[in-house]
Every structure is written in structure tokens, then in C-alpha cells.
Amino acid sequence: MENSNHWFLMKNDDGTVFGPISFDQLREWAMDAQVSPLDKVSTDEKTWLKAPMLPELQMDYLVEVSPDQFYGPTTIGAVREFLLMGEINGDTTITNCRDGSSDAVKDIPGLAPEPEEEVSLAPVRTSIRVNLQQRIRDLEEILMEERRAREQAEHLVEKLEAKLDEITRAASL
């Protein structure tokens, strides 16, 4: 799968599709925090897979944004970007999903900032805050839809129970 030169990236926030691109380009974007955990990838634009589910992208790290909020899974390169952008600091805890280890950013070898490189026609870098806010909005929307569906189902059950009572009374006469 990794050898295909026809990869596509669909951004979760607006559905923008980038590609076809090589897998190396896709991996580079993931390392540069341009692929969020909610983005999808495909080789045919028909079958989409959430980016972290593709092991070759190495999106193996969870960032503890606060004691009850996490961002990820993402790449170590994305963690470096968040550090450079000031969204996390050296005391932020990072969990490696592959081996279960948790360390402070300052204790992880290789997180020294790398020089900025010019990237053209690439997706916008992901922000932890923006993604958390979007994820909260998405979850709230899903919750509202589920509440509406439950209310409709409860109303239907009430109508069916009333109809059953009516049939039962008519049958007993």
C-alpha cells in the first residue's frame, strides 16, 4: 500500500482533497503536523481510512493537552511543531501508543526544533486548540442528533403502545 504514488488526503475540517501525491509526500505532511488525526487518506478516492490507522504514517503519539483532554494520535514531527508554535511546552506529557510509555516532551530525544522548510500546495498545519474545539462541536452536534432520534423513537413507542392498548381493548370486547 505504501508503494502507491497515488495517495489522496481529505481534510476533516472542510473536505478539501489533496492529491494525487506520493506516499513520501503524505508521510512528510504528517510529520509536519499537516495531517490531523481526523483526516482521511485513500489511494482511489473511494475507500477512505483515518490517517492514524495507516501505521506507515507513524501517527503513534497522544499529546496530553490538559488532564482530561488529549490530541492525537499524531506524529513526533507534529509534536515538534506544536512545541515550536507554543501550543505545548517541555512539561507536556506525550504517550507513545505503540509501547504505552509516557514522557514529558523535554525528556523525549529528538524533539529539538528543526529549521523551517518552504512547503508549497500543502495543507495548513494542524492546531491542537482548533482541532479540540472542532471535535467538541462535532460531538455536540452528534449528541443533538442522537437526542432528536431518541425523542422521535420515544414518541413512536408511545403511539405504538396506545395503538396496542386500543387493539387489546377492542379484542377483549
C-alpha positions as a Markdown table, in Angstrom:
| # | Residue | x | y | z |
|---|---|---|---|---|
| 1 | Met | 0.0 | 0.0 | 0.0 |
| 2 | Glu | 2.8 | 2.4 | 0.9 |
| 3 | Asn | 4.4 | 2.0 | -2.6 |
| 4 | Ser | 1.4 | 3.6 | -4.4 |
| 5 | Asn | 2.2 | 7.1 | -5.9 |
| 6 | His | -1.4 | 8.0 | -6.0 |
| 7 | Trp | -2.4 | 8.9 | -2.5 |
| 8 | Phe | -5.1 | 11.4 | -1.5 |
| 9 | Leu | -5.6 | 13.3 | 1.7 |
| 10 | Met | -9.1 | 14.5 | 2.7 |
| 11 | Lys | -9.0 | 17.2 | 5.4 |
| 12 | Asn | -11.7 | 16.6 | 8.0 |
| 13 | Asp | -12.5 | 20.3 | 8.7 |
| 14 | Asp | -13.6 | 21.2 | 5.2 |
| 15 | Gly | -13.4 | 18.1 | 3.0 |
| 16 | Thr | -10.6 | 19.5 | 0.8 |
| 17 | Val | -8.8 | 16.7 | -1.1 |
| 18 | Phe | -5.1 | 16.9 | -1.9 |
| 19 | Gly | -3.5 | 14.6 | -4.4 |
| 20 | Pro | -2.6 | 12.6 | -6.1 |
| 21 | Ile | 0.7 | 12.7 | -4.2 |
| 22 | Ser | 3.4 | 10.2 | -3.4 |
| 23 | Phe | 3.4 | 8.3 | -0.1 |
| 24 | Asp | 6.6 | 10.0 | 0.8 |
| 25 | Gln | 4.9 | 13.4 | 0.4 |
| 26 | Leu | 1.9 | 12.2 | 2.6 |
| 27 | Arg | 4.3 | 11.0 | 5.3 |
| 28 | Glu | 6.2 | 14.3 | 5.2 |
| 29 | Trp | 2.9 | 16.2 | 5.6 |
| 30 | Ala | 2.1 | 14.0 | 8.6 |
| 31 | Met | 5.5 | 14.7 | 10.1 |
| 32 | Asp | 5.0 | 18.4 | 9.6 |
| 33 | Ala | 1.6 | 18.5 | 11.5 |
| 34 | Gln | -0.3 | 19.0 | 8.3 |
| 35 | Val | -2.4 | 15.8 | 8.8 |
| 36 | Ser | -4.7 | 15.7 | 11.7 |
| 37 | Pro | -6.0 | 12.6 | 13.5 |
| 38 | Leu | -9.4 | 13.1 | 11.9 |
| 39 | Asp | -8.1 | 13.5 | 8.3 |
| 40 | Lys | -8.6 | 10.6 | 5.9 |
| 41 | Val | -6.3 | 9.0 | 3.3 |
| 42 | Ser | -7.0 | 7.0 | 0.2 |
| 43 | Thr | -5.4 | 5.5 | -2.9 |
| 44 | Asp | -8.6 | 5.5 | -5.0 |
| 45 | Glu | -10.7 | 8.4 | -3.6 |
| 46 | Lys | -13.5 | 5.8 | -2.9 |
| 47 | Thr | -12.2 | 3.9 | 0.2 |
| 48 | Trp | -11.1 | 6.3 | 2.9 |
| 49 | Leu | -9.1 | 5.4 | 6.0 |
| 50 | Lys | -8.5 | 7.7 | 9.0 |
| 51 | Ala | -4.8 | 8.7 | 8.7 |
| 52 | Pro | -3.7 | 7.3 | 12.1 |
| 53 | Met | -4.9 | 3.9 | 11.1 |
| 54 | Leu | -2.1 | 3.7 | 8.5 |
| 55 | Pro | 0.9 | 2.5 | 10.6 |
| 56 | Glu | 3.4 | 3.8 | 8.0 |
| 57 | Leu | 2.5 | 7.4 | 8.8 |
| 58 | Gln | 3.8 | 6.8 | 12.3 |
| 59 | Met | 1.0 | 8.7 | 14.0 |
| 60 | Asp | 1.7 | 7.0 | 17.3 |
| 61 | Tyr | 1.7 | 9.8 | 19.9 |
| 62 | Leu | -1.0 | 11.2 | 22.1 |
| 63 | Val | -0.5 | 14.7 | 23.5 |
| 64 | Glu | -2.0 | 15.5 | 26.9 |
| 65 | Val | -3.4 | 19.0 | 26.4 |
| 66 | Ser | -4.9 | 19.0 | 29.9 |
| 67 | Pro | -5.6 | 16.3 | 32.5 |
| 68 | Asp | -8.7 | 15.2 | 30.7 |
| 69 | Gln | -8.0 | 16.3 | 27.1 |
| 70 | Phe | -5.8 | 14.5 | 24.6 |
| 71 | Tyr | -4.8 | 15.3 | 21.0 |
| 72 | Gly | -3.8 | 12.5 | 18.6 |
| 73 | Pro | -2.7 | 10.1 | 17.6 |
| 74 | Thr | -0.1 | 12.2 | 15.8 |
| 75 | Thr | 3.5 | 12.1 | 14.7 |
| 76 | Ile | 6.6 | 13.1 | 16.6 |
| 77 | Gly | 7.1 | 15.7 | 14.0 |
| 78 | Ala | 3.7 | 17.2 | 14.8 |
| 79 | Val | 4.6 | 17.2 | 18.5 |
| 80 | Arg | 7.7 | 19.2 | 17.5 |
| 81 | Glu | 5.6 | 21.7 | 15.5 |
| 82 | Phe | 3.2 | 22.1 | 18.4 |
| 83 | Leu | 6.2 | 22.8 | 20.6 |
| 84 | Leu | 7.5 | 25.4 | 18.1 |
| 85 | Met | 4.1 | 27.1 | 17.9 |
| 86 | Gly | 3.9 | 27.3 | 21.7 |
| 87 | Glu | 0.8 | 25.1 | 22.0 |
| 88 | Ile | 2.7 | 22.7 | 24.3 |
| 89 | Asn | 5.8 | 23.0 | 26.4 |
| 90 | Gly | 8.6 | 20.8 | 27.7 |
| 91 | Asp | 6.4 | 19.6 | 30.6 |
| 92 | Thr | 3.6 | 18.4 | 28.4 |
| 93 | Thr | 3.1 | 14.7 | 28.6 |
| 94 | Ile | 3.3 | 12.6 | 25.4 |
| 95 | Thr | 2.2 | 9.0 | 25.3 |
| 96 | Asn | 3.6 | 6.6 | 22.8 |
| 97 | Cys | 0.7 | 4.4 | 21.7 |
| 98 | Arg | 2.9 | 1.6 | 20.4 |
| 99 | Asp | 4.7 | 0.9 | 23.6 |
| 100 | Gly | 2.4 | 2.7 | 26.2 |
| 101 | Ser | 5.3 | 4.8 | 27.6 |
| 102 | Ser | 4.5 | 8.4 | 28.7 |
| 103 | Asp | 7.2 | 11.1 | 29.0 |
| 104 | Ala | 7.4 | 14.8 | 29.3 |
| 105 | Val | 8.3 | 16.5 | 26.0 |
| 106 | Lys | 11.6 | 17.7 | 27.4 |
| 107 | Asp | 12.6 | 14.0 | 28.1 |
| 108 | Ile | 12.0 | 12.7 | 24.6 |
| 109 | Pro | 15.1 | 12.5 | 22.5 |
| 110 | Gly | 14.9 | 14.1 | 19.0 |
| 111 | Leu | 12.4 | 16.8 | 19.8 |
| 112 | Ala | 14.8 | 19.6 | 19.1 |
| 113 | Pro | 13.3 | 22.0 | 16.6 |
| 114 | Glu | 14.3 | 21.6 | 13.0 |
| 115 | Pro | 14.7 | 24.6 | 10.6 |
| 116 | Glu | 11.6 | 25.7 | 8.7 |
| 117 | Glu | 11.3 | 24.5 | 5.2 |
| 118 | Glu | 9.2 | 26.1 | 2.4 |
| 119 | Val | 6.2 | 23.9 | 1.5 |
| 120 | Ser | 4.0 | 24.7 | -1.5 |
| 121 | Leu | 0.5 | 23.5 | -2.1 |
| 122 | Ala | 0.4 | 21.7 | 1.2 |
| 123 | Pro | -2.5 | 21.5 | 3.7 |
| 124 | Val | -2.5 | 24.0 | 6.5 |
| 125 | Arg | -0.7 | 22.9 | 9.7 |
| 126 | Thr | -3.0 | 21.5 | 12.3 |
| 127 | Ser | -3.6 | 23.3 | 15.6 |
| 128 | Ile | -4.4 | 21.4 | 18.8 |
| 129 | Arg | -6.8 | 24.1 | 20.0 |
| 130 | Val | -8.7 | 24.4 | 16.7 |
| 131 | Asn | -9.0 | 20.6 | 16.5 |
| 132 | Leu | -10.2 | 20.3 | 20.1 |
| 133 | Gln | -12.8 | 23.0 | 19.5 |
| 134 | Gln | -13.9 | 21.4 | 16.3 |
| 135 | Arg | -14.1 | 18.0 | 17.9 |
| 136 | Ile | -16.2 | 19.4 | 20.7 |
| 137 | Arg | -18.5 | 21.0 | 18.2 |
| 138 | Asp | -18.7 | 17.7 | 16.2 |
| 139 | Leu | -19.5 | 15.7 | 19.4 |
| 140 | Glu | -22.1 | 18.3 | 20.4 |
| 141 | Glu | -23.8 | 18.0 | 17.0 |
| 142 | Ile | -23.7 | 14.2 | 17.2 |
| 143 | Leu | -25.2 | 14.3 | 20.7 |
| 144 | Met | -28.0 | 16.6 | 19.5 |
| 145 | Glu | -28.8 | 14.3 | 16.5 |
| 146 | Glu | -28.9 | 11.3 | 18.8 |
| 147 | Arg | -31.2 | 13.2 | 21.3 |
| 148 | Arg | -33.6 | 14.0 | 18.4 |
| 149 | Ala | -33.6 | 10.4 | 17.2 |
| 150 | Arg | -34.2 | 9.2 | 20.7 |
| 151 | Glu | -37.1 | 11.6 | 21.2 |
| 152 | Gln | -38.6 | 10.5 | 17.8 |
| 153 | Ala | -38.2 | 6.9 | 18.9 |
| 154 | Glu | -39.9 | 7.5 | 22.2 |
| 155 | His | -42.8 | 9.3 | 20.5 |
| 156 | Leu | -43.2 | 6.4 | 18.1 |
| 157 | Val | -43.1 | 3.9 | 21.0 |
| 158 | Glu | -45.9 | 5.9 | 22.8 |
| 159 | Lys | -48.0 | 5.9 | 19.6 |
| 160 | Leu | -47.5 | 2.2 | 19.2 |
| 161 | Glu | -48.3 | 1.4 | 22.8 |
| 162 | Ala | -51.5 | 3.5 | 22.5 |
| 163 | Lys | -52.4 | 1.6 | 19.3 |
| 164 | Leu | -51.7 | -1.8 | 21.0 |
| 165 | Asp | -53.9 | -0.8 | 24.0 |
| 166 | Glu | -56.7 | 0.2 | 21.6 |
| 167 | Ile | -56.4 | -3.2 | 19.7 |
| 168 | Thr | -56.2 | -5.1 | 23.0 |
| 169 | Arg | -59.4 | -3.4 | 24.3 |
| 170 | Ala | -61.2 | -4.0 | 21.0 |
| 171 | Ala | -60.2 | -7.7 | 21.1 |
| 172 | Ser | -61.4 | -8.2 | 24.6 |
| 173 | Leu | -64.9 | -6.8 | 23.8 |
